[in-house]
Amino acid sequence: MRLQFKDGTERLTVAYPGLSRQLKKCAAYILDHPSDVATLSMRQVASRADVPPSTMHRLARSLGFDSFNEFRDIYRNGVNDFSVGYPQKAGQLQADVGDSDFDQAIDTFHHAAVTNLDALFHNIDRAAMKRAVDALTGARNVIVVGMHASYSFANYFHYVAAMGLRNWRLVTRRNGELSDRIEDLTSDDVVVGIALKPCAADTIKVARRSRESGAWVIGITDSRTSPLAVCSNDILLTPVRSPSFFESYVATTALVEVLVGMVVARGDKSIIENIDNLERCRHEMGEYWPDE
């Protein structure tokens, strides 16, 4: 059976941690720039990856291919360009946007946000997405972890889901909670890690330990060379291109909303009852500002 594009990228992702430094350099470029493999010559790809052309052959053979041409064919037959960018430096932001027309600057951010959303829904691995939804729906416990910039999105993910799903937990650094949440994980549990480069060390530690415990790990990240990708059972890639100095989380937010929506939609009536009970309690406790 002929390998598909996703099979090749998954094989490269799994092999990545054990590659030599030179092969890793080559693999990282290929994972982050798949369209180059499909459209450029081997020498051009090697030049851009800053490795000798012979390294491309060695990488292909280490993955079980007879030649680099055979490896490249799976990219030419079905590549989806999901290369993701790094945040622009603040100085570049000022140079590109600071002196531009105000409306033009807003249009620049608008275009980046829409492009990220389009890229997410066009290129998302829907098979991996379905596995993630099925795993979250059937899990004994769901643990959500995200640190640094990703913490607010992990918190939002957990907050919305926990309204109807009482088995969801959020990992934080407070009071030794990092270990408390994961020390008794089993194969019946699911862990969702959110980490964009540069990845927070605590998120990677939790994901790695969770997988070693047998839990199913879902990684939401921006690159197949991300350390989170290496220790995840399933990877959901999210584009982060931004004209700003920091990564864009627009697509990540959309992905989280889709996951929660699909899990709730596939759940039973107890989810609706839980949401109703929680909202009633919040109103009774005066947690919302009263309507005029």
C-alpha positions in Angstrom: 0.0 0.0 0.0 1.4 3.4 -1.0 2.2 5.7 1.9 0.2 8.9 2.2 1.6 12.3 3.2 0.4 12.0 6.8 2.1 8.5 7.1 5.4 10.0 6.1 5.1 12.9 8.5 4.1 10.6 11.3 7.0 8.3 10.6 9.4 11.3 10.6 7.8 12.7 13.8 8.3 9.4 15.7 11.8 9.0 14.5 12.9 12.5 15.2 14.0 12.2 18.9 16.4 9.4 18.0 18.1 11.0 15.0 21.6 12.3 15.0 22.1 16.0 15.3 22.6 16.5 11.5 19.6 14.3 10.6 17.5 16.2 13.2 18.4 19.5 11.5 17.3 18.1 8.2 14.1 16.5 9.6 13.1 19.7 11.4 13.3 21.7 8.2 11.2 19.1 6.4 8.5 18.9 9.1 8.2 22.7 9.2 8.4 23.3 5.4 6.7 20.3 3.8 5.8 22.2 0.6 9.5 22.8 -0.1 10.0 19.0 -0.2 7.3 18.7 -2.8 8.3 21.6 -5.0 12.1 22.1 -4.7 15.0 19.9 -5.8 16.8 17.9 -3.2 19.8 20.2 -3.4 17.6 23.2 -2.8 16.0 21.7 0.2 19.4 20.6 1.6 20.7 24.2 1.1 17.8 25.7 2.9 18.1 23.2 5.7 21.8 24.0 5.8 22.9 20.4 5.4 24.9 18.5 2.7 22.7 16.8 0.0 24.0 13.4 1.2 22.2 14.0 4.5 18.8 14.0 2.7 19.6 10.5 1.3 20.7 9.3 4.8 17.5 10.6 6.4 15.3 8.9 3.8 17.1 5.6 4.3 16.9 5.9 8.1 13.1 6.1 7.6 12.9 3.0 5.5 12.9 4.5 2.0 15.3 3.4 -0.7 16.1 6.9 -1.8 15.2 10.6 -1.1 13.1 10.6 -4.4 10.9 7.8 -3.0 10.5 9.8 0.2 9.7 13.0 -1.7 7.0 11.3 -3.7 4.7 11.1 -0.7 4.9 14.8 -0.4 4.3 15.4 -4.0 1.3 13.2 -4.0 -0.5 14.8 -1.2 1.2 17.6 0.7 -0.8 20.1 2.6 1.3 23.1 3.4 0.9 23.5 7.1 4.2 25.3 7.7 3.9 27.6 10.7 5.8 30.7 11.3 7.5 32.3 14.3 6.4 35.6 15.9 7.9 38.7 14.4 10.3 40.6 16.6 8.9 43.7 18.2 11.3 45.8 16.2 10.1 44.3 12.9 6.5 44.9 14.0 7.2 48.6 14.5 9.0 48.8 11.2 6.2 47.0 9.3 3.1 48.3 11.0 4.1 51.3 13.2 4.4 53.8 10.4 1.7 52.4 8.1 -1.7 53.8 7.6 -4.0 52.8 10.6 -6.6 51.1 8.5 -3.9 49.2 6.6 -2.4 48.1 9.9 -5.7 46.7 11.1 -6.2 45.0 7.7 -2.8 43.3 8.2 -3.9 41.8 11.5 -7.3 40.9 10.0 -5.7 39.0 7.2 -3.4 37.1 9.5 -6.3 36.0 11.8 -8.5 34.9 8.9 -5.5 33.1 7.2 -4.8 31.1 10.4 -8.4 30.1 10.8 -8.6 29.0 7.2 -5.4 27.0 7.5 -6.6 25.3 10.7 -9.9 24.0 9.2 -8.4 23.2 5.8 -5.4 21.3 7.0 -6.4 19.8 10.4 -6.0 16.0 10.6 -9.7 15.1 10.9 -8.9 11.5 11.7 -6.8 12.6 14.7 -9.6 15.1 15.6 -12.2 12.3 15.7 -9.9 10.2 17.8 -9.4 13.1 20.2 -13.2 13.7 20.5 -13.8 10.0 21.0 -11.0 9.8 23.6 -12.3 12.8 25.5 -15.9 11.5 25.4 -15.0 8.1 26.9 -12.3 9.1 29.3 -12.4 8.3 33.1 -10.7 11.7 33.7 -9.5 14.5 31.4 -6.5 16.5 32.5 -5.8 19.8 30.7 -2.4 21.4 31.0 -0.9 24.6 29.5 1.6 27.0 31.0 2.9 30.5 30.3 0.9 32.0 27.4 -1.0 28.7 26.9 -2.3 28.7 30.4 -5.2 31.1 29.7 -6.3 28.9 26.8 -6.0 25.7 28.9 -8.0 27.4 31.6 -10.7 28.5 29.1 -10.8 24.9 27.6 -11.2 23.5 31.1 -13.7 26.2 32.3 -16.1 25.6 29.4 -15.9 21.8 29.4 -16.2 21.5 33.2 -19.5 23.2 33.1 -21.0 20.0 31.9 -18.3 17.4 32.4 -17.4 16.8 36.0 -14.4 14.6 35.2 -12.2 17.4 33.7 -9.3 18.8 35.7 -6.9 21.7 35.1 -3.2 21.3 36.0 -1.6 24.3 37.7 1.6 25.0 39.6 -0.2 25.9 42.9 0.4 23.8 46.0 2.2 20.9 44.4 -0.8 20.4 42.1 1.4 19.5 39.2 2.1 16.1 40.6 -1.2 15.6 42.4 -3.2 15.7 39.2 -1.1 13.1 37.3 0.3 10.6 39.9 -2.6 8.2 39.6 -3.3 8.3 35.8 -4.1 5.1 34.0 -4.9 4.1 30.4 -8.5 5.1 31.1 -7.5 8.8 31.3 -6.8 11.5 28.7 -4.4 14.4 29.0 -4.6 17.4 26.7 -1.4 19.5 26.5 -1.3 22.9 24.9 2.2 24.3 24.1 3.4 26.5 21.3 7.1 27.2 20.7 8.9 28.0 22.9 7.2 25.2 24.8 6.7 25.5 28.6 8.9 22.9 30.3 6.1 21.9 32.8 3.7 21.1 30.0 6.2 18.7 28.4 7.0 17.1 31.7 3.3 16.5 32.4 2.7 15.1 28.9 5.7 12.8 29.1 4.9 11.5 32.5 1.3 11.0 31.6 2.1 8.9 28.5 4.5 6.8 30.5 1.6 6.1 32.9 -0.4 4.8 30.0 -2.8 7.8 29.6 -3.7 9.0 26.1 -2.0 12.3 25.4 -3.4 14.8 22.9 -1.0 17.5 22.0 -2.1 20.9 20.7 1.0 22.5 19.2 2.3 24.4 16.2 5.0 22.1 14.8 5.7 18.4 14.4 9.2 19.1 15.8 7.7 20.5 19.0 8.7 18.5 22.1 5.0 18.1 22.9 4.5 16.3 19.6 7.1 13.8 20.5 5.3 12.7 23.6 1.7 12.8 22.3 -0.4 10.0 21.0 -2.2 12.4 18.7 -1.1 15.8 17.4 -3.5 18.6 16.5 -1.5 21.3 14.7 -2.5 24.9 14.9 -1.1 27.8 12.8 0.4 30.8 14.7 1.4 33.3 12.0 1.1 36.9 13.2 2.3 40.3 12.2 2.8 41.0 15.9 5.8 40.1 18.0 4.0 37.2 19.6 2.3 34.0 18.3 -1.3 34.2 17.3 -3.7 32.1 19.4 -6.7 32.7 17.2 -6.7 29.3 15.6 -5.9 27.6 18.9 -8.9 29.2 20.5 -11.1 28.0 17.6 -9.7 24.5 17.9 -10.4 24.3 21.6 -14.0 25.5 21.0 -14.5 22.8 18.3 -13.2 20.1 20.7 -15.5 21.2 23.5 -18.5 21.6 21.2 -18.0 18.1 19.7 -17.6 16.4 23.1 -20.7 18.1 24.5 -22.7 17.3 21.3 -21.8 13.6 21.6 -22.5 13.4 25.3 -25.7 12.3 27.1 -28.4 14.3 28.9 -26.3 14.4 32.2 -24.2 17.1 30.6 -27.2 19.4 30.0 -28.3 18.7 33.6 -24.9 19.5 35.0 -24.8 22.8 33.1 -28.3 23.7 34.2 -27.5 22.9 37.9 -24.3 25.0 37.7 -26.0 28.0 36.2 -28.9 27.8 38.7 -26.3 27.7 41.6 -24.4 30.7 40.1 -27.6 32.7 39.9 -28.5 31.8 43.5 -25.1 32.8 44.7 -25.3 36.1 42.9 -22.2 35.5 40.8 -23.6 37.4 37.8 -24.3 41.1 37.7 -28.1 41.5 37.9 -30.0 42.4 34.7 -31.2 46.0 34.6 
